[in-house]
Amino acid sequence: MGLNDKQVNKNRNFFQSLIHALDGIYSLVSTERNFRKHISFAVIAVIMGIWLHLTTYEWLWITLAIFVVVVAEVLNTVVESIVDLIVGRKYHDEAKKAKDVAAGGVLIAAFFAVVIGCLIFIPELLQEFHVHL
Ligand SMILES: Nc1ncnc2c1ncn2[C@@H]1O[C@H](COP(=O)(O)OP(=O)(O)OP(=O)(O)O)[C@@H](O)[C@H]1O
């Protein structure tokens, strides 16, 4: 098992499924620069959340924002791989559409995360630094 195995038949058990799912996450982290950037922002948000003692309700929104971006990145990577598998290095209008729409999905998810981050962190930071508007 592992990234270099040549298995094409169904996974035999849960352990094998888990190993391949972890291979997928490893591949995502090691090959997708934008995914690593988003994870860095997520780590910064979590550190700030701990520092600012967010409430459970605020953590729910931050967690949702992080997972929405992660899921969008996963789908974007899947679309890119499938398109490359089908059309290879050849230009195709539908390939462009599929990749651009998938990238647009990531942008929308990232925008959602920025809105959530601003709504939660700006009031908390103002309070932390005793700024009254
Ligand atoms: N086969 C193709 N036919 C037409 N356009 C393509 C094709 N492959 C890529 N493109 C165009 O090039 C862009 C970049 O494609 P690429 O596969 O390099 O994505 P990427 O740089 O990994 O994207 P991301 O920044 O979302 O990770 C796509 O958004 C699309 O507009």
The ligand as a Gaussian input file, in Angstrom:
#p B3LYP/6-31G(d) Opt

LIG

0 1
 N       -6.789000      21.298000     -20.896000
 C       -7.127000      22.566000     -20.699000
 N       -7.937000      23.196000     -21.603000
 C       -8.291000      24.493000     -21.432000
 N       -7.879000      25.246000     -20.402000
 C       -7.086000      24.693000     -19.475000
 C       -6.669000      23.333000     -19.576000
 N       -5.876000      23.061000     -18.492000
 C       -5.824000      24.184000     -17.793000
 N       -6.549000      25.168000     -18.343000
 C       -6.687000      26.562000     -17.867000
 O       -5.553000      26.863000     -17.075000
 C       -5.929000      27.170000     -15.748000
 C       -4.910000      26.584000     -14.799000
 O       -4.980000      25.174000     -14.891000
 P       -4.179000      24.204000     -13.933000
 O       -4.582000      22.809000     -14.168000
 O       -2.727000      24.525000     -14.043000
 O       -4.728000      24.642000     -12.557000
 P       -3.926000      25.139000     -11.264000
 O       -2.954000      26.203000     -11.632000
 O       -3.475000      23.933000     -10.565000
 O       -5.204000      25.810000     -10.594000
 P       -5.402000      26.207000      -9.062000
 O       -4.726000      27.543000      -8.952000
 O       -6.910000      26.285000      -8.935000
 O       -4.804000      25.087000      -8.258000
 C       -7.350000      26.605000     -15.586000
 O       -8.098000      27.343000     -14.636000
 C       -7.908000      26.763000     -17.011000
 O       -8.414000      28.077000     -17.213000

